[in-house]
Amino acid sequence: MAGNKHSDKYHITFADKRTTISLDTMLSELLAIKLNQIPETEEAHVAVRGWLQKTLIERMGDQSAPGMASHFARRYMLEFIADKRLIGKWHDWQGG
């Protein structure tokens, strides 16, 4: 393990509201790798932040409550990072 920090912070904007999303460092690193970036670089941070901004706005809407952003960010990241078969099984288990 390269670093020993436990979380990473990303600043996302919903309409005119800026919010900070704290994510487990491992999730941030896995997303960076999935986005073809080297974790713990400025480029990786920019790529992860951009992915979060785009994905959260697309899936939650620009007028959403920023207070739920960290929760949904983790959910969307796991869905994106995880094996599609595993996510499919999880969706089936959820009932749909």
C-alpha positions, 0 to 999 in steps of 0.5 A: 500500500503506497499511502496510509491515509484512509479517505480522499476528499472531492469537491462537487457542485450541485447547481450553486451548492458546493459539497465535499465528498469523502471516500475511502481511499481504496475506492478512489484508487480503484476508480482511478485504475478503472479510469486508466489513471495512476492512483495518488496522482493529480491526474487521477484526482482530476479524473475521479472528481470529473467522473463523480461530478458527471455521474452524480449530476446525471443520476441524481440531478443538478438540484439534488440534496448535496447531503446525500452525495457521499452515499450515492457516490459510493454506490455508483462507484461500486456499481461501476467498479464491480464485475458486471455479473456480480452487480447483476446478481445483486440487482436480482437479489434486490428484486429487480 
